[in-house]
Amino acid sequence: MPKLIPIQYAKILYHLTAECDDRNIDAAVDRFMRYLRENQALSKLDYILDAFVTYAKERQGIVSLRITSARELRPAFIEQMARRVSDKAETEVAVDPLLIGGLVIQHGNSIIDASVKHQLDKLRRAL
């Protein structure tokens, strides 16, 4: 049997547990752990669990949004930005004074860099 990669194991775990109620979840997880042991894949467990969380969020329509700013942002502003992306956005906020001003917004594989630092770098390259 060909070896599976972590996302494939994660999808198996997701579909095993998606319809489980509280009484059946332990048995489903035990079955999955036995499956990993039989296929000598326990060493991949950390990667499988990371992939599982990502896949489960994707299936539930939850998107990740990372906002980096030069200074602290008001909670109302953060909430407003998250709502513009999705009703189910999980927002991570970081402060990076090196940005000077503005924001960097990361959503999935997209990055919008509206920072002063980025604008200055572009201007410097153009000169």
N, CA, C and O atoms as CSV, one atom per row, in Angstrom:
chain,resi,resn,atom,element,x,y,z
A,1,MET,N,N,0.848,-1.181,0.000
A,1,MET,CA,C,0.000,0.000,0.000
A,1,MET,C,C,0.897,1.249,0.000
A,1,MET,O,O,1.859,1.311,0.765
A,2,PRO,N,N,0.593,2.238,-0.845
A,2,PRO,CA,C,1.425,3.448,-0.889
A,2,PRO,C,C,1.296,4.257,0.403
A,2,PRO,O,O,0.252,4.263,1.056
A,3,LYS,N,N,2.377,4.931,0.746
A,3,LYS,CA,C,2.378,5.785,1.941
A,3,LYS,C,C,1.517,7.015,1.682
A,3,LYS,O,O,1.501,7.558,0.577
A,4,LEU,N,N,0.812,7.438,2.709
A,4,LEU,CA,C,-0.022,8.634,2.612
A,4,LEU,C,C,0.731,9.825,3.187
A,4,LEU,O,O,1.628,9.675,4.016
A,5,ILE,N,N,0.347,11.002,2.733
A,5,ILE,CA,C,0.923,12.227,3.282
A,5,ILE,C,C,-0.014,12.753,4.368
A,5,ILE,O,O,-1.176,12.350,4.423
A,6,PRO,N,N,0.474,13.651,5.239
A,6,PRO,CA,C,-0.331,14.107,6.378
A,6,PRO,C,C,-1.729,14.618,6.022
A,6,PRO,O,O,-2.678,14.334,6.754
A,7,ILE,N,N,-1.887,15.357,4.930
A,7,ILE,CA,C,-3.224,15.872,4.608
A,7,ILE,C,C,-4.184,14.725,4.289
A,7,ILE,O,O,-5.377,14.824,4.575
A,8,GLN,N,N,-3.681,13.647,3.704
A,8,GLN,CA,C,-4.546,12.503,3.413
A,8,GLN,C,C,-5.003,11.829,4.705
A,8,GLN,O,O,-6.170,11.467,4.848
A,9,TYR,N,N,-4.073,11.667,5.641
A,9,TYR,CA,C,-4.454,11.128,6.950
A,9,TYR,C,C,-5.432,12.072,7.649
A,9,TYR,O,O,-6.389,11.623,8.281
A,10,ALA,N,N,-5.192,13.372,7.536
A,10,ALA,CA,C,-6.065,14.364,8.173
A,10,ALA,C,C,-7.484,14.262,7.630
A,10,ALA,O,O,-8.447,14.355,8.391
A,11,LYS,N,N,-7.619,14.074,6.332
A,11,LYS,CA,C,-8.951,13.941,5.722
A,11,LYS,C,C,-9.644,12.674,6.208
A,11,LYS,O,O,-10.852,12.673,6.444
A,12,ILE,N,N,-8.880,11.602,6.355
A,12,ILE,CA,C,-9.452,10.363,6.891
A,12,ILE,C,C,-9.980,10.613,8.299
A,12,ILE,O,O,-11.110,10.244,8.618
A,13,LEU,N,N,-9.159,11.242,9.142
A,13,LEU,CA,C,-9.577,11.538,10.517
A,13,LEU,C,C,-10.807,12.437,10.533
A,13,LEU,O,O,-11.731,12.213,11.314
A,14,TYR,N,N,-10.823,13.445,9.681
A,14,TYR,CA,C,-11.964,14.364,9.632
A,14,TYR,C,C,-13.244,13.602,9.302
A,14,TYR,O,O,-14.258,13.767,9.980
A,15,HIS,N,N,-13.200,12.774,8.269
A,15,HIS,CA,C,-14.408,12.064,7.846
A,15,HIS,C,C,-14.809,10.972,8.841
A,15,HIS,O,O,-15.987,10.634,8.950
A,16,LEU,N,N,-13.838,10.425,9.560
A,16,LEU,CA,C,-14.156,9.458,10.617
A,16,LEU,C,C,-14.899,10.118,11.777
A,16,LEU,O,O,-15.781,9.513,12.386
A,17,THR,N,N,-14.533,11.367,12.075
A,17,THR,CA,C,-15.069,12.027,13.271
A,17,THR,C,C,-16.168,13.053,12.985
A,17,THR,O,O,-16.835,13.504,13.916
A,18,ALA,N,N,-16.366,13.424,11.744
A,18,ALA,CA,C,-17.297,14.511,11.411
A,18,ALA,C,C,-18.717,14.250,11.901
A,18,ALA,O,O,-19.390,15.170,12.365
A,19,GLU,N,N,-19.165,13.038,11.805
A,19,GLU,CA,C,-20.545,12.718,12.185
A,19,GLU,C,C,-20.652,12.081,13.566
A,19,GLU,O,O,-21.739,11.676,13.976
A,20,CYS,N,N,-19.549,11.988,14.277
A,20,CYS,CA,C,-19.557,11.346,15.594
A,20,CYS,C,C,-20.172,12.261,16.649
A,20,CYS,O,O,-19.981,13.477,16.634
A,21,ASP,N,N,-20.908,11.648,17.556
A,21,ASP,CA,C,-21.352,12.406,18.722
A,21,ASP,C,C,-20.332,12.155,19.838
A,21,ASP,O,O,-19.361,11.422,19.647
A,22,ASP,N,N,-20.556,12.759,20.985
A,22,ASP,CA,C,-19.588,12.666,22.083
A,22,ASP,C,C,-19.304,11.226,22.507
A,22,ASP,O,O,-18.201,10.918,22.956
A,23,ARG,N,N,-20.296,10.345,22.366
A,23,ARG,CA,C,-20.110,8.959,22.801
A,23,ARG,C,C,-19.231,8.165,21.843
A,23,ARG,O,O,-18.541,7.237,22.264
A,24,ASN,N,N,-19.248,8.520,20.551
A,24,ASN,CA,C,-18.540,7.724,19.550
A,24,ASN,C,C,-17.173,8.281,19.164
A,24,ASN,O,O,-16.394,7.602,18.495
A,25,ILE,N,N,-16.881,9.487,19.573
A,25,ILE,CA,C,-15.647,10.135,19.127
A,25,ILE,C,C,-14.398,9.390,19.606
A,25,ILE,O,O,-13.438,9.242,18.851
A,26,ASP,N,N,-14.409,8.920,20.856
A,26,ASP,CA,C,-13.241,8.205,21.389
A,26,ASP,C,C,-12.945,6.942,20.587
A,26,ASP,O,O,-11.789,6.647,20.286
A,27,ALA,N,N,-13.993,6.200,20.244
A,27,ALA,CA,C,-13.810,4.968,19.471
A,27,ALA,C,C,-13.257,5.280,18.084
A,27,ALA,O,O,-12.403,4.550,17.581
A,28,ALA,N,N,-13.733,6.352,17.464
A,28,ALA,CA,C,-13.253,6.736,16.133
A,28,ALA,C,C,-11.781,7.143,16.188
A,28,ALA,O,O,-10.999,6.779,15.310
A,29,VAL,N,N,-11.410,7.893,17.214
A,29,VAL,CA,C,-10.010,8.318,17.354
A,29,VAL,C,C,-9.122,7.107,17.658
A,29,VAL,O,O,-8.012,7.008,17.136
A,30,ASP,N,N,-9.599,6.196,18.490
A,30,ASP,CA,C,-8.834,4.974,18.778
A,30,ASP,C,C,-8.598,4.166,17.502
A,30,ASP,O,O,-7.496,3.667,17.274
A,31,ARG,N,N,-9.639,4.039,16.670
A,31,ARG,CA,C,-9.511,3.328,15.394
A,31,ARG,C,C,-8.464,3.999,14.504
A,31,ARG,O,O,-7.645,3.331,13.874
A,32,PHE,N,N,-8.508,5.332,14.467
A,32,PHE,CA,C,-7.560,6.081,13.645
A,32,PHE,C,C,-6.131,5.888,14.150
A,32,PHE,O,O,-5.213,5.705,13.351
A,33,MET,N,N,-5.936,5.927,15.465
A,33,MET,CA,C,-4.601,5.742,16.039
A,33,MET,C,C,-4.074,4.333,15.738
A,33,MET,O,O,-2.890,4.159,15.450
A,34,ARG,N,N,-4.953,3.335,15.805
A,34,ARG,CA,C,-4.559,1.969,15.451
A,34,ARG,C,C,-4.119,1.908,13.981
A,34,ARG,O,O,-3.130,1.261,13.635
A,35,TYR,N,N,-4.883,2.600,13.135
A,35,TYR,CA,C,-4.573,2.665,11.702
A,35,TYR,C,C,-3.191,3.294,11.484
A,35,TYR,O,O,-2.403,2.794,10.681
A,36,LEU,N,N,-2.899,4.389,12.195
A,36,LEU,CA,C,-1.582,5.027,12.082
A,36,LEU,C,C,-0.472,4.078,12.534
A,36,LEU,O,O,0.572,3.978,11.890
A,37,ARG,N,N,-0.712,3.385,13.647
A,37,ARG,CA,C,0.291,2.456,14.174
A,37,ARG,C,C,0.556,1.330,13.166
A,37,ARG,O,O,1.707,0.984,12.900
A,38,GLU,N,N,-0.526,0.761,12.607
A,38,GLU,CA,C,-0.388,-0.330,11.635
A,38,GLU,C,C,0.356,0.119,10.379
A,38,GLU,O,O,1.055,-0.675,9.748
A,39,ASN,N,N,0.207,1.375,10.024
A,39,ASN,CA,C,0.848,1.908,8.822
A,39,ASN,C,C,2.143,2.658,9.136
A,39,ASN,O,O,2.680,3.375,8.291
A,40,GLN,N,N,2.629,2.482,10.355
A,40,GLN,CA,C,3.882,3.093,10.804
A,40,GLN,C,C,3.930,4.592,10.498
A,40,GLN,O,O,4.909,5.108,9.959
A,41,ALA,N,N,2.840,5.270,10.860
A,41,ALA,CA,C,2.729,6.705,10.578
A,41,ALA,C,C,2.591,7.546,11.843
A,41,ALA,O,O,2.300,8.739,11.762
A,42,LEU,N,N,2.795,6.944,13.001
A,42,LEU,CA,C,2.665,7.709,14.245
A,42,LEU,C,C,3.660,8.861,14.318
A,42,LEU,O,O,3.387,9.870,14.969
A,43,SER,N,N,4.795,8.727,13.668
A,43,SER,CA,C,5.795,9.807,13.691
A,43,SER,C,C,5.298,11.060,12.969
A,43,SER,O,O,5.845,12.146,13.161
A,44,LYS,N,N,4.273,10.913,12.144
A,44,LYS,CA,C,3.710,12.050,11.404
A,44,LYS,C,C,2.561,12.729,12.153
A,44,LYS,O,O,1.942,13.656,11.630
A,45,LEU,N,N,2.276,12.275,13.371
A,45,LEU,CA,C,1.076,12.724,14.073
A,45,LEU,C,C,0.978,14.241,14.215
A,45,LEU,O,O,-0.100,14.797,14.005
A,46,ASP,N,N,2.062,14.926,14.564
A,46,ASP,CA,C,2.013,16.391,14.698
A,46,ASP,C,C,1.597,17.049,13.387
A,46,ASP,O,O,0.773,17.963,13.376
A,47,TYR,N,N,2.173,16.579,12.288
A,47,TYR,CA,C,1.840,17.138,10.971
A,47,TYR,C,C,0.397,16.815,10.580
A,47,TYR,O,O,-0.297,17.634,9.977
A,48,ILE,N,N,-0.037,15.606,10.934
A,48,ILE,CA,C,-1.410,15.189,10.630
A,48,ILE,C,C,-2.397,16.065,11.391
A,48,ILE,O,O,-3.403,16.499,10.829
A,49,LEU,N,N,-2.115,16.328,12.667
A,49,LEU,CA,C,-3.026,17.151,13.469
A,49,LEU,C,C,-3.072,18.590,12.964
A,49,LEU,O,O,-4.141,19.200,12.939
A,50,ASP,N,N,-1.926,19.141,12.563
A,50,ASP,CA,C,-1.919,20.487,11.967
A,50,ASP,C,C,-2.759,20.511,10.697
A,50,ASP,O,O,-3.556,21.426,10.487
A,51,ALA,N,N,-2.576,19.500,9.851
A,51,ALA,CA,C,-3.338,19.421,8.605
A,51,ALA,C,C,-4.823,19.222,8.894
A,51,ALA,O,O,-5.675,19.752,8.180
A,52,PHE,N,N,-5.135,18.452,9.947
A,52,PHE,CA,C,-6.529,18.222,10.334
A,52,PHE,C,C,-7.214,19.533,10.723
A,52,PHE,O,O,-8.328,19.811,10.279
A,53,VAL,N,N,-6.550,20.331,11.545
A,53,VAL,CA,C,-7.121,21.614,11.975
A,53,VAL,C,C,-7.359,22.513,10.765
A,53,VAL,O,O,-8.419,23.126,10.639
A,54,THR,N,N,-6.375,22.589,9.880
A,54,THR,CA,C,-6.507,23.413,8.680
A,54,THR,C,C,-7.660,22.921,7.814
A,54,THR,O,O,-8.471,23.720,7.345
A,55,TYR,N,N,-7.737,21.620,7.601
A,55,TYR,CA,C,-8.789,21.040,6.760
A,55,TYR,C,C,-10.168,21.230,7.391
A,55,TYR,O,O,-11.123,21.572,6.694
A,56,ALA,N,N,-10.280,21.014,8.698
A,56,ALA,CA,C,-11.566,21.175,9.383
A,56,ALA,C,C,-12.054,22.618,9.286
A,56,ALA,O,O,-13.238,22.857,9.050
A,57,LYS,N,N,-11.152,23.579,9.468
A,57,LYS,CA,C,-11.532,24.993,9.346
A,57,LYS,C,C,-11.990,25.301,7.925
A,57,LYS,O,O,-12.976,26.009,7.719
A,58,GLU,N,N,-11.267,24.766,6.956
A,58,GLU,CA,C,-11.622,24.982,5.554
A,58,GLU,C,C,-13.018,24.437,5.267
A,58,GLU,O,O,-13.824,25.102,4.616
A,59,ARG,N,N,-13.301,23.238,5.747
A,59,ARG,CA,C,-14.611,22.605,5.532
A,59,ARG,C,C,-15.738,23.391,6.208
A,59,ARG,O,O,-16.873,23.385,5.732
A,60,GLN,N,N,-15.425,24.060,7.308
A,60,GLN,CA,C,-16.426,24.825,8.050
A,60,GLN,C,C,-16.504,26.271,7.592
A,60,GLN,O,O,-17.277,27.057,8.139
A,61,GLY,N,N,-15.709,26.623,6.591
A,61,GLY,CA,C,-15.739,27.984,6.052
A,61,GLY,C,C,-15.025,29.012,6.910
A,61,GLY,O,O,-15.254,30.213,6.760
A,62,ILE,N,N,-14.170,28.559,7.801
A,62,ILE,CA,C,-13.412,29.472,8.661
A,62,ILE,C,C,-12.137,29.878,7.925
A,62,ILE,O,O,-11.381,29.026,7.457
A,63,VAL,N,N,-11.908,31.178,7.829
A,63,VAL,CA,C,-10.708,31.667,7.148
A,63,VAL,C,C,-9.785,32.338,8.159
A,63,VAL,O,O,-10.231,32.874,9.173
A,64,SER,N,N,-8.497,32.295,7.862
A,64,SER,CA,C,-7.502,32.923,8.734
A,64,SER,C,C,-7.097,34.265,8.156
A,64,SER,O,O,-6.884,34.408,6.952
A,65,LEU,N,N,-6.998,35.232,9.028
A,65,LEU,CA,C,-6.620,36.583,8.637
A,65,LEU,C,C,-5.542,37.054,9.605
A,65,LEU,O,O,-5.727,37.007,10.822
A,66,ARG,N,N,-4.428,37.503,9.066
A,66,ARG,CA,C,-3.349,38.039,9.905
A,66,ARG,C,C,-3.172,39.508,9.550
A,66,ARG,O,O,-2.929,39.857,8.395
A,67,ILE,N,N,-3.296,40.356,10.552
A,67,ILE,CA,C,-3.141,41.797,10.366
A,67,ILE,C,C,-1.914,42.239,11.159
A,67,ILE,O,O,-1.839,42.040,12.372
A,68,THR,N,N,-0.961,42.839,10.461
A,68,THR,CA,C,0.231,43.368,11.114
A,68,THR,C,C,0.227,44.872,10.937
A,68,THR,O,O,0.022,45.379,9.833
A,69,SER,N,N,0.452,45.575,12.022
A,69,SER,CA,C,0.400,47.031,12.017
A,69,SER,C,C,1.600,47.583,12.776
A,69,SER,O,O,2.232,46.878,13.562
A,70,ALA,N,N,1.901,48.843,12.532
A,70,ALA,CA,C,3.025,49.482,13.222
A,70,ALA,C,C,2.710,49.735,14.692
A,70,ALA,O,O,3.621,49.827,15.514
A,71,ARG,N,N,1.434,49.848,15.024
A,71,ARG,CA,C,1.029,50.085,16.414
A,71,ARG,C,C,-0.266,49.337,16.716
A,71,ARG,O,O,-0.910,48.798,15.816
A,72,GLU,N,N,-0.633,49.312,17.981
A,72,GLU,CA,C,-1.857,48.632,18.418
A,72,GLU,C,C,-3.056,49.156,17.636
A,72,GLU,O,O,-3.170,50.353,17.373
A,73,LEU,N,N,-3.949,48.234,17.267
A,73,LEU,CA,C,-5.174,48.618,16.567
A,73,LEU,C,C,-6.360,48.501,17.517
A,73,LEU,O,O,-6.362,47.676,18.430
A,74,ARG,N,N,-7.363,49.337,17.287
A,74,ARG,CA,C,-8.582,49.266,18.095
A,74,ARG,C,C,-9.327,47.964,17.789
A,74,ARG,O,O,-9.389,47.557,16.629
A,75,PRO,N,N,-9.888,47.310,18.794
A,75,PRO,CA,C,-10.635,46.068,18.565
A,75,PRO,C,C,-11.768,46.232,17.544
A,75,PRO,O,O,-12.023,45.321,16.757
A,76,ALA,N,N,-12.440,47.373,17.552
A,76,ALA,CA,C,-13.532,47.597,16.597
A,76,ALA,C,C,-13.006,47.592,15.164
A,76,ALA,O,O,-13.672,47.081,14.263
A,77,PHE,N,N,-11.829,48.152,14.946
A,77,PHE,CA,C,-11.233,48.171,13.607
A,77,PHE,C,C,-10.871,46.752,13.167
A,77,PHE,O,O,-11.111,46.372,12.021
A,78,ILE,N,N,-10.298,45.979,14.074
A,78,ILE,CA,C,-9.920,44.596,13.772
A,78,ILE,C,C,-11.161,43.793,13.402
A,78,ILE,O,O,-11.153,43.038,12.429
A,79,GLU,N,N,-12.216,43.958,14.176
A,79,GLU,CA,C,-13.470,43.249,13.914
A,79,GLU,C,C,-14.042,43.644,12.556
A,79,GLU,O,O,-14.520,42.790,11.808
A,80,GLN,N,N,-13.995,44.918,12.243
A,80,GLN,CA,C,-14.497,45.412,10.959
A,80,GLN,C,C,-13.702,44.793,9.801
A,80,GLN,O,O,-14.291,44.370,8.806
A,81,MET,N,N,-12.387,44.738,9.922
A,81,MET,CA,C,-11.549,44.138,8.880
A,81,MET,C,C,-11.880,42.654,8.713
A,81,MET,O,O,-11.973,42.160,7.589
A,82,ALA,N,N,-12.055,41.954,9.810
A,82,ALA,CA,C,-12.368,40.527,9.754
A,82,ALA,C,C,-13.714,40.292,9.078
A,82,ALA,O,O,-13.842,39.373,8.269
A,83,ARG,N,N,-14.714,41.101,9.395
A,83,ARG,CA,C,-16.045,40.945,8.791
A,83,ARG,C,C,-16.014,41.178,7.288
A,83,ARG,O,O,-16.793,40.577,6.548
A,84,ARG,N,N,-15.120,42.048,6.834
A,84,ARG,CA,C,-15.012,42.302,5.390
A,84,ARG,C,C,-14.520,41.064,4.647
A,84,ARG,O,O,-14.835,40.871,3.473
A,85,VAL,N,N,-13.760,40.244,5.325
A,85,VAL,CA,C,-13.230,39.030,4.705
A,85,VAL,C,C,-14.240,37.894,4.797
A,85,VAL,O,O,-14.514,37.221,3.803
A,86,SER,N,N,-14.797,37.678,5.992
A,86,SER,CA,C,-15.722,36.567,6.198
A,86,SER,C,C,-16.412,36.713,7.547
A,86,SER,O,O,-15.877,37.320,8.475
A,87,ASP,N,N,-17.607,36.145,7.636
A,87,ASP,CA,C,-18.299,36.104,8.927
A,87,ASP,C,C,-17.606,35.135,9.880
A,87,ASP,O,O,-17.785,35.204,11.096
A,88,LYS,N,N,-16.813,34.231,9.308
A,88,LYS,CA,C,-16.124,33.225,10.114
A,88,LYS,C,C,-14.611,33.397,10.028
A,88,LYS,O,O,-13.888,32.429,9.792
A,89,ALA,N,N,-14.141,34.602,10.214
A,89,ALA,CA,C,-12.695,34.856,10.139
A,89,ALA,C,C,-12.065,34.728,11.517
A,89,ALA,O,O,-12.579,35.256,12.503
A,90,GLU,N,N,-10.953,34.023,11.566
A,90,GLU,CA,C,-10.131,33.976,12.776
A,90,GLU,C,C,-9.003,34.963,12.555
A,90,GLU,O,O,-8.231,34.831,11.605
A,91,THR,N,N,-8.908,35.942,13.422
A,91,THR,CA,C,-7.956,37.027,13.219
A,91,THR,C,C,-6.784,36.925,14.184
A,91,THR,O,O,-6.956,36.752,15.391
A,92,GLU,N,N,-5.603,37.036,13.621
A,92,GLU,CA,C,-4.372,37.110,14.410
A,92,GLU,C,C,-3.801,38.499,14.159
A,92,GLU,O,O,-3.658,38.921,13.011
A,93,VAL,N,N,-3.478,39.201,15.223
A,93,VAL,CA,C,-2.984,40.574,15.103
A,93,VAL,C,C,-1.567,40.639,15.664
A,93,VAL,O,O,-1.270,40.085,16.722
A,94,ALA,N,N,-0.701,41.330,14.925
A,94,ALA,CA,C,0.682,41.506,15.375
A,94,ALA,C,C,1.068,42.971,15.229
A,94,ALA,O,O,0.529,43.688,14.386
A,95,VAL,N,N,1.999,43.399,16.054
A,95,VAL,CA,C,2.521,44.763,15.977
A,95,VAL,C,C,3.988,44.674,15.565
A,95,VAL,O,O,4.781,43.954,16.173
A,96,ASP,N,N,4.327,45.427,14.514
A,96,ASP,CA,C,5.704,45.484,14.024
A,96,ASP,C,C,6.065,46.942,13.776
A,96,ASP,O,O,5.728,47.486,12.725
A,97,PRO,N,N,6.745,47.587,14.725
A,97,PRO,CA,C,7.082,49.008,14.584
A,97,PRO,C,C,7.912,49.320,13.337
A,97,PRO,O,O,7.932,50.464,12.885
A,98,LEU,N,N,8.593,48.322,12.777
A,98,LEU,CA,C,9.405,48.549,11.580
A,98,LEU,C,C,8.560,48.908,10.353
A,98,LEU,O,O,9.094,49.394,9.356
A,99,LEU,N,N,7.252,48.672,10.422
A,99,LEU,CA,C,6.374,49.037,9.301
A,99,LEU,C,C,6.213,50.551,9.177
A,99,LEU,O,O,5.799,51.041,8.127
A,100,ILE,N,N,6.525,51.274,10.201
A,100,ILE,CA,C,6.429,52.737,10.313
A,100,ILE,C,C,4.973,53.187,10.408
A,100,ILE,O,O,4.629,53.971,11.292
A,101,GLY,N,N,4.136,52.714,9.533
A,101,GLY,CA,C,2.711,53.042,9.522
A,101,GLY,C,C,2.011,52.107,8.556
A,101,GLY,O,O,2.665,51.344,7.845
A,102,GLY,N,N,0.689,52.156,8.521
A,102,GLY,CA,C,-0.076,51.310,7.610
A,102,GLY,C,C,-0.257,49.898,8.129
A,102,GLY,O,O,-0.068,49.624,9.314
A,103,LEU,N,N,-0.630,48.993,7.209
A,103,LEU,CA,C,-0.961,47.619,7.562
A,103,LEU,C,C,-0.381,46.640,6.557
A,103,LEU,O,O,-0.110,46.987,5.408
A,104,VAL,N,N,-0.198,45.410,7.015
A,104,VAL,CA,C,0.045,44.274,6.131
A,104,VAL,C,C,-1.034,43.259,6.482
A,104,VAL,O,O,-1.164,42.852,7.637
A,105,ILE,N,N,-1.807,42.855,5.475
A,105,ILE,CA,C,-2.901,41.915,5.700
A,105,ILE,C,C,-2.609,40.642,4.921
A,105,ILE,O,O,-2.380,40.672,3.711
A,106,GLN,N,N,-2.621,39.519,5.639
A,106,GLN,CA,C,-2.403,38.225,4.998
A,106,GLN,C,C,-3.672,37.404,5.132
A,106,GLN,O,O,-4.184,37.196,6.232
A,107,HIS,N,N,-4.169,36.942,3.995
A,107,HIS,CA,C,-5.386,36.140,3.938
A,107,HIS,C,C,-5.094,34.969,3.012
A,107,HIS,O,O,-5.004,35.140,1.797
A,108,GLY,N,N,-4.946,33.782,3.586
A,108,GLY,CA,C,-4.571,32.632,2.769
A,108,GLY,C,C,-3.198,32.858,2.163
A,108,GLY,O,O,-2.234,33.142,2.875
A,109,ASN,N,N,-3.114,32.733,0.854
A,109,ASN,CA,C,-1.841,32.938,0.160
A,109,ASN,C,C,-1.671,34.364,-0.333
A,109,ASN,O,O,-0.669,34.678,-0.974
A,110,SER,N,N,-2.632,35.230,-0.047
A,110,SER,CA,C,-2.578,36.618,-0.517
A,110,SER,C,C,-2.034,37.538,0.571
A,110,SER,O,O,-2.343,37.382,1.752
A,111,ILE,N,N,-1.225,38.490,0.149
A,111,ILE,CA,C,-0.690,39.494,1.070
A,111,ILE,C,C,-0.932,40.866,0.468
A,111,ILE,O,O,-0.567,41.134,-0.677
A,112,ILE,N,N,-1.552,41.726,1.257
A,112,ILE,CA,C,-1.734,43.123,0.867
A,112,ILE,C,C,-0.826,43.935,1.776
A,112,ILE,O,O,-1.050,44.024,2.983
A,113,ASP,N,N,0.192,44.521,1.185
A,113,ASP,CA,C,1.158,45.294,1.966
A,113,ASP,C,C,0.907,46.778,1.731
A,113,ASP,O,O,1.350,47.344,0.731
A,114,ALA,N,N,0.197,47.395,2.658
A,114,ALA,CA,C,-0.100,48.826,2.588
A,114,ALA,C,C,0.672,49.567,3.672
A,114,ALA,O,O,0.186,50.540,4.250
A,115,SER,N,N,1.880,49.088,3.933
A,115,SER,CA,C,2.691,49.717,4.976
A,115,SER,C,C,3.527,50.850,4.395
A,115,SER,O,O,3.839,50.863,3.204
A,116,VAL,N,N,3.879,51.787,5.244
A,116,VAL,CA,C,4.753,52.889,4.839
A,116,VAL,C,C,6.124,52.331,4.450
A,116,VAL,O,O,6.730,52.793,3.484
A,117,LYS,N,N,6.609,51.350,5.191
A,117,LYS,CA,C,7.905,50.740,4.881
A,117,LYS,C,C,7.911,50.192,3.459
A,117,LYS,O,O,8.872,50.408,2.721
A,118,HIS,N,N,6.860,49.490,3.066
A,118,HIS,CA,C,6.772,48.926,1.715
A,118,HIS,C,C,6.760,50.029,0.659
A,118,HIS,O,O,7.428,49.924,-0.370
A,119,GLN,N,N,5.998,51.079,0.923
A,119,GLN,CA,C,5.935,52.194,-0.035
A,119,GLN,C,C,7.296,52.869,-0.176
A,119,GLN,O,O,7.698,53.229,-1.283
A,120,LEU,N,N,8.006,53.041,0.935
A,120,LEU,CA,C,9.347,53.634,0.885
A,120,LEU,C,C,10.328,52.727,0.136
A,120,LEU,O,O,11.165,53.207,-0.628
A,121,ASP,N,N,10.220,51.422,0.359
A,121,ASP,CA,C,11.082,50.477,-0.357
A,121,ASP,C,C,10.830,50.538,-1.862
A,121,ASP,O,O,11.772,50.516,-2.654
A,122,LYS,N,N,9.553,50.613,-2.255
A,122,LYS,CA,C,9.217,50.727,-3.682
A,122,LYS,C,C,9.781,52.011,-4.276
A,122,LYS,O,O,10.324,52.006,-5.380
A,123,LEU,N,N,9.652,53.098,-3.546
A,123,LEU,CA,C,10.161,54.388,-4.008
A,123,LEU,C,C,11.690,54.343,-4.144
A,123,LEU,O,O,12.255,54.852,-5.112
A,124,ARG,N,N,12.340,53.729,-3.160
A,124,ARG,CA,C,13.802,53.610,-3.173
A,124,ARG,C,C,14.263,52.804,-4.394
A,124,ARG,O,O,15.247,53.167,-5.038
A,125,ARG,N,N,13.556,51.713,-4.712
A,125,ARG,CA,C,13.918,50.894,-5.876
A,125,ARG,C,C,13.690,51.645,-7.185
A,125,ARG,O,O,14.430,51.453,-8.149
A,126,ALA,N,N,12.678,52.492,-7.218
A,126,ALA,CA,C,12.356,53.244,-8.435
A,126,ALA,C,C,13.370,54.348,-8.712
A,126,ALA,O,O,13.550,54.748,-9.862
A,127,LEU,N,N,14.031,54.843,-7.671
A,127,LEU,CA,C,14.994,55.942,-7.841
A,127,LEU,C,C,16.308,55.444,-8.241
A,127,LEU,O,O,17.236,56.231,-8.428
